[in-house]
């Protein structure tokens, strides 16, 4: 659809720029989440811990900018923490036994 007014053209350019920036941030969060899950599956506790810190930071940043909703960020962090604790609590229980 053609935007005839200058202000409409400007708004469209701005919204496109924001859309691409938001897409980049969301993609980055998904990538960190996948890397975290891969490290947990490999039982790499130190690497997973470091990746979880990065993921939490990115999610909080995206939440602060309004890219993702606050509850969504909290839910993702909670699920990742649960996965981490469940996996490495079971591993430490096996080591103690």
MOTA-V221918 format. One record per helix or strand of 2 or more residues. SS is the DSSP state (H for helix, E for strand). FROM is the first residue (numbers start at 0). TO is the last residue. If there is no record, write none. Layout:
BEGIN
ss:SS from:FROM to:TO
ss:SS from:FROM to:TO
END
This chain:
BEGIN
ss:H from:5 to:40
ss:H from:44 to:64
ss:H from:69 to:95
END
